[in-house]
């Protein structure tokens, strides 16, 4: 899928639902909060929705399995579906198609904003980060689990090697384009 470039102004639907997705270190929380602010929407970090057992498992360096993720993904989908605001932006890895399907089963009009980057960029970001429960050693498992977005998925893909200002502009424009589709 091509990177979306900002163009024109766009109509806004009644409710905008966005999942900012990607592997650990891609900038989901940072870009998600900026996109939410730019679009005047609330932001929620999906990590805050993980059950404590999942957080403890990841902090110990053990990748989550699908059984660990299903309840969490349903919570993410429910948060999107039940938002009382004019929309919601949630940061959530959503690496596999089946994970995105769980979210869409609750909130079918969700747009997935994929923050895509090279192993080198992602590794350097993780090495410079402290205080997060996801250790850099799990990056390889996340990259191997990542499934590309399908043609039938409402999605925007942006390259994380661009500067924050450029990423934000591309993300907001891409979301508006996806809404119009």
Secondary structure as GFF3:
##gff-version 3
##sequence-region A 1 181
A	DSSP	beta_strand	16	21	.	.	.	ID=ss1
A	DSSP	alpha_helix	28	38	.	.	.	ID=ss2
A	DSSP	beta_strand	42	45	.	.	.	ID=ss3
A	DSSP	three_ten_helix	46	49	.	.	.	ID=ss4
A	DSSP	alpha_helix	52	59	.	.	.	ID=ss5
A	DSSP	alpha_helix	66	81	.	.	.	ID=ss6
A	DSSP	beta_strand	87	91	.	.	.	ID=ss7
A	DSSP	alpha_helix	97	106	.	.	.	ID=ss8
A	DSSP	beta_strand	111	116	.	.	.	ID=ss9
A	DSSP	alpha_helix	119	127	.	.	.	ID=ss10
A	DSSP	three_ten_helix	136	138	.	.	.	ID=ss11
A	DSSP	alpha_helix	139	145	.	.	.	ID=ss12
A	DSSP	beta_strand	155	159	.	.	.	ID=ss13
A	DSSP	alpha_helix	164	180	.	.	.	ID=ss14
###
